[in-house]
Every structure is written in structure tokens, then in C-alpha cells.
Amino acid sequence: MELYQKKSETSRKNEILVWSNGSPSPFTALKNIRRKAKTLLEETGVNVAYMAFGFIHWRESESSSEFFRAPVLLVPIQLDQSSAVSPYVIHTTEDDVIVNPTFAYKMHEEQRIPLPEYDEETYKSLSDYLAAVNEMVTRLGWTVTSDCRIGTFSFQKINMYRDLFDNADEILSNDNVRILIGEGGSSDGTAAEEEPEDADIKNPLTELTTVLDADSSQIGAIELAKSGRSFVLQGPPGTGKSHTITNIIAECLSDGKKVLFVSEKLAALNVVYEKLRAAGLGDFCIQLHSQKANKKDFIGDLNRTLLTPKTEVPAEAADEIAVKEQAQKQLDAYAEELHKTRPVIEKTLYQLYEVYASLRNAPKVFWAVPDLQTKGRDFLIETVPLLEQFVDFAPSIGYRYRENAWFGYSKTDTTYQAKAETQKNLGDASKVLRALVPLAEEISKKYGGACSSIEEARFWQEFFAFASKSHAITPALFQKENFRKVTEGLKTLEAISSDIKTRRKALDTEFDAGIFELDVAAVNEKLITQFDGFFSRLFNGEYKSIIRKLRSCRKDGAKPSFEEAVAQTEALEVYQRKTHEFKTAETEIRPFLGTAYAGLDTDWTFFGNQLEALKEVLSKGVSFGNIATYSDFLSERKAFADFASELQNVLSAEAETALSGVSDAFDPKVFDLGKTDGPAALDKLNRCLASASQLDNWCHFRALLERLSALGILSYVDLAIEKQIEPKDLVSAFKRLFVFQWIDSILASSPVLYSFNRISQDKAIEVFREKDTEQFELNKEIIKAKLSAERPSLDRVPRGSPVAIIRHEGEKKRRLKSIRTLLT
């Protein structure tokens, strides 16, 4: 492709006509160059489209016959085409003309010849510069031609190489670099951390000046950056890395730091820049390297920022943040309580809720765990396997284990001898019951009393034996009130009888039987009242009559004196009165006594023993049926004796041995052989005999029941069975109620959790969310106020200062300094 300048008079200044009569078409080449340059510019912000002026023809060595070409001067350009049929228009960009950096480095390193920088003030024309370069390379056998070509040239790698080479010492002293190349660092391969600049952040949600919403992991990254630590921020696309970088830059700006944000991809730079600009911080950011960055815009941005008025933080900022802090404290307190590991259970409330949610399909059982506060994780670890074992036993024992024939069996000896003895006792006891049940039914039917259990049968045997021989008691004594009255009455009669007999004996020594026929009470009264004086007795015929009667009854026939008569009549009067008392007391209880009663001559000891025996019988609380209605036992004595004999034969000593053996083998709280209804007891014994092979299995199961009982959860099992909980749900239902009760206990014990209901929680969240969003805007204003306050004043700007240079460059129309020059 050739370049020719048009010579016509109508040609415009600096217009050049480009044409080619060769192949391939130059338009195809331009199209490819434009597309490639545009793509790289959009992706990396680096312009690779250049117009090359002058080429050095060089070779690797003097002996080599092959020459290569390297461009000398490179002018950055931009290729435009308004439409597919329009011509390509080439524009130079605002960037500086550069000397081929890669070849210049090669010349310097290999030939020790530095290529001169292109300076319009030093070289009047391009030809002068190329001539100077040609003079330098001629001695190497190289030449320079004045060719001009358009193409793409990339110098990123050589720039990076030179940067690394020029700063090698500083780079190699960096801890992170030393770790990457296998040197230095701590024992775990991490860099030795310096003391953080700001290690006292107590509440990052209010102390950090984030301008965008951030989660906990993003806040952690911001804190690391704020403290000056080196770290790697990684994550898949869409996880908020650019979001976090934006907040990190805003935080650093708030701390008065300068931030250089570098990325291989221009898109990443643009995303962060746009986020900062949307946050109102665009005035404090400048693009150094993009398709939009040029000298004019760069200088314009600096001047615009310098002229931007200063701002202030809103007066209500502190109050708004305080409201947010209060809502945050409420939420944090709840979160702290929610995630606090609880002693004993060794789980947080949140973890308990997770477990409870996983058990939501388990059935509900309302059973309170005893001493819940002492039962935690270890308790659950111990009990769950036991409950699982219970479920495993269900097919062989029966889920309703209380219906098992062996339920209540308590002997721990499962040796062959012990089992053989148990089976023998069961067989003998079954034989006893088979004989006893019909006999007991006959007794119950005949007398209407309860006689169905072994103990009741023993009672009736004892009663029949007693009643068949006793002449002291009557059926009326079966009534408690009658029994009480007779018991007390007999004691009274016994005491009076003893007194009467003593007095009678004393009187019998002096008088004959006729003395007891006198009305001694009246006689004694007259002696004391009418004849107490000597003269009243001296000639009184009645007195003399009384004395004669007393004398006639005396065994010695002696005439009693007045004093002897009074004493003897008083003794006789007391005797007669006691006799009357005895007859009166006797009248009340005589109908309830049997033929053994003999008045004053009754054998009181015998009667006492009979009543004690009857009391023992009555204390057993057995109903006597219609026997209590009998007038006496005379008509039933033979039947009583027969029943007593039959019962004694059934309940023989051998039978009692077998019954005792069975009773001892079972827990009386579960199965009391003596008190159990006969048919039911016989049925259980027969079922035990039929399932004798399951005895070993039952003993293992009983050990499990004992462990469940010791842990206090057997009552849960019984309740679950009663509520018809399926075996497959027994364990999960227990876990559910256990976890629920711990949740309930924790909620009740924590004021924070107890008072934190849905309404207060929603309110706190609403306030926090509202104030958190407002703080983003406040943070923007805080950052802008801080940075604007640090801007230099434009009232007095010293000449030659950076601000003066920026202001001066902003007023110029052409020949602006390069960005690199302004930055240095």
C-alpha cells in the first residue's frame, strides 16, 4: 500500500490519498486491524493500533544473511469508518509518539546503544530523527528506511518486564512475593502480618463508611483492607467482588488514602468506576488507562475536581446512626442468644431449631422430660440407642410389652436349673389353680362373698375353720359397729365381773346366800339417817328387826354392832349395785354373742381370743356376702367345716411352696399371684408355660426396661404405646419432644429471647434496614466532606506547584503535557 500526498490546488492541508494496486486488498487489512484494535481497547483499555514511521533493518549477527525489520517511531491512531461503503479515516489520538520500546530495550541491553527519544524541539523533522538513528546503527551493518506502515503493536509485556527489572530489589523484599517464590513467610506459609492500622473496630456496621450494601464476608474483606493487610479476595462470578472492591476503595478514601486500582480487564475497571460514580464519588476517581482516557480529559477532570465546592456532613447524621445502633444491638443480642452454645445440651438454639425442623414429621407426644436441665447431649446419646433396641425387641416381645406372658418376671438367674425350677413351680401352681377356681366359684355362689383369688381362698379357709368351731361369735359381729360395741362391752363386763366376784367372795365368808335377798340399799339408808343416834336405836323395834335379819344370815350367828351393821350393809349394797351394772351392760351385747357366753362365769380370755381372730378376719376387707345376714352359724357349721377341709387340701404345704415360688419369680407390683383373680392368674401361668422358650429373650428385654426406667423414660414408652404411636416413630417422637422442651426451656430462661416476638423482631429489622440504607447515603456525604476538606485552596497557589501546573494545563488549548509527565 502506497501513500501519496495530493498535489492539486484544491487539496486540503495534511490530506493524503492512499491506494494500492496489489493483493490482498488494503481494505481487508484495515478492517482486521480496526477490529483487533477495537476489541483490545474495549477489553483492556490499551490502544494497539499504531502508524509506524521508519524501520530498522537488522540481523542477529554479522554472519547472518537474514535481515529483520523493526519500526522506530510509533504514532497511536484510531481507524474510523462511518458505514460499510465509506472510506476509512485515520485519526491520531491524544497519546504521545513513542520510540519502539521493545527494540529500544534490545538495543540497550545487547548493543549498549540507546535509541534517542523523539522530541520535536530537538529534531526539526521526522527525516532528521531517522537520519540520527540511521547514523547510530550503520556501524552495526544495519540500515534505516523511511517506510510508513499501519498495524497493531503491543508493548505490555516489555513494560511489565522493565517495571520488574527497575524495581527488582523492592519487589523481592515484599513478604508476599517471597512466599510465592518459596522464601520467607511464617511457618504456615502466610506472610508475617504487620500491626493493623485500625484494629479497634468494634461495630463495623456503623464505623465503616461503606457506600453499598455488604454481607459479613464482604465486611471482613473491608476490615482487612482498612487494617493494611494483604489478602486475596476470590469468588465465582456474581458473588459481589466488584461490590466489595467499591466499598474497600470508599473506605480507603474515607481514611485519606490514595488507591491505585489495576485490572487486566477494562470491564472490571469500568464496573468499579461506575459504582463509585453512582455513589457520588466520581469526582475523587480518575481513569488513567482506558479508551476514554486522554490528556485533555485527564486534565479537565483534575480541574473540575479542584473547582468543586466543599461539602459538609448533615447535622442529623449522628442521630440516624444512633437509631441504627440501637436496632442493631437488639438484633445482635437476639443473634448472640440464638447462636450461644448452651451447657448440658451443647447446642445453640439455632441448631436445636434445625434439629426440630428435621423432626417436624414425627408425631407429637405430650410427656415432660424429668429434670430436663440435667439431661443434654450425653443423655440423648444414651437413650436413643436404648429406644431403638426397644423397637428391635417389638417383633419378638410385642410392642405392647405389658401384654407379654412374662411381663413382671423378675428373677435374674437364667441358668438351666433356675428355668427348670420356674417351669416346675408354674406347672404345680397351675394345677393348684385348676382345682381352686371351681371350688372358689362354688363358695362365691353359695355365700355371695368374694372368693376368686388365692389370698381370698386362704381367708375363707381360715374363716370356715374358725366359724365351724367357734361358739363365741355370731354373724352380727361382721358389722363393724356391732363388733366395736361387743369388743368394748366385753371389756366392761370383764372388769365388773372381776369386781363382783371379789366382793362376793368377801361376803361369802361372813354370810350365807340369804343375805343377797335383802334390800340392803334401803336398810343401809335407814341405818345412816334414822338410827345414827344411840337413843334412836335404844327402844326402836325396826332397828332391832334389821339387826335380827343380819344376825340370822351370819354364819357365826353373832349379833352385829351398829358400826358392823352399817359396814356390812354398805358392802352388800355395792355388790348389788355392781351386779345391776353387769346385767345392764350385758343386755346391750348379749344378742351378738354365741352360746359360749356364760354371764359372770364367761371365759373372758377365750372370748378375747375369738374376737381378736375375728378382727384379723375382718381386717382383710373381704365381703361375707349373705353370711352376714345369718342369725347364727349353727346350721352352716358342717358346710363350713367341709369347705375348710377342701380348701386346706387344695392349699396344701406342697401347693403353697409352688405358689410361693411363682410369687417370688414375679414383681408383685406387676403380677401378684395371691391377689390376682383366679382365672386371670391361671391364664397367665398357662401362657408362661406355653412360651417358656422366650424366657431368655424376656430377661434380656427386662434388662432393657430396667435401663429405660433408671433413665426415667420408661414412662414415655408407656405413654407412647397408650397414644398408639407406631414403633417406627417411637425414637423420632422422643427426639422431637426432647428438643422442643429444650427450646422452650431456653426461650423461657432468656429475657432477650422471651421478649423477642415476631412483632418486635419485624420492627427492629425494619428500622435497621431503613437506617442502614440511609447510612449508605450518609457515608457518601461523610467521604465527600472529608475529601473536599483536604482539597488545596485556590486562593493562593504558589507558582510551579502541582496545583498551579494543573490549572495552567487546563487553560492551554494545545501542546498539553502527557499524563505520565503530570503524574511524575
Secondary structure, 3 states (H helix, E strand, C coil): CEEEECCCCCCCCCCEEEECCCCCCHHHHHHHHHHHHHHHHHHHCCCCEEEEEEEEEECCCCCCCCCEEEEEEEEEEEEECCCCCCCCEEEECCCCCEECHHHHHHHHHHHCCCCCCCCCCCCCCHHHHHHHHHHHHHCCCCEEEEEEEEEECCCHHHHHHHHHHHCHHHHHCCHHHHHHCCCCCCCCCCCCCCCCCCCCCCCHHHHCCCCCCCCHHHHHHHHHHHHCCCCCCCCCCCCCHHHHHHHHHHHHHHCCCCCCCCCCCHHHHHHHHHHHHHCCCHHHCCCCCCCCCCHHHHHHHHHHHHHCCCCCCCCCHHHHHHHHHHHHHHHHHHHHHHCCCECCCCECHHHHHHHHHHCCCCCCCCCCCCCHHHCCHHHHHHHHHHHHHHHHHHHHHCCCHHHCCCCCECCCCCCHHHHHHHHHHHHHHHHHHHHHHHHHHHHHHHHCCCCCEHHHHHHHHHHHHHHHHCCCECHHHHCHHHHHHHHHHHHHHHHHHHHHHHHHHHHHCCECHHHHHCCHHHHHHHHHHCCCCHHHHHCCHHHHHHHHHHHHHECCCCCCCHHHHHHHHHHHHHHHHHHHHHHHHHHHHHHHECCCCCHHHCCHHHHHHHHHHHHHHHHCCCCCHHHHHCCCCHHHHHHHHHHHHHHHHHCCHHHHHHHHHHHHHECCCCCCCCCCEHHHHHHHHHHHHHCHHHHHHHHHHHHHHHHHHHCCCHHHHHHHHHCCCCHHHHHHHHHHHHHHHHHHHHHHHCHHHHHCCHHHHHHHHHHHHHHHHHHHHHHHHHHHHHHHHHCCCCCCCCCCCHHHHHHHHHHCCCCCCCHHHHHC
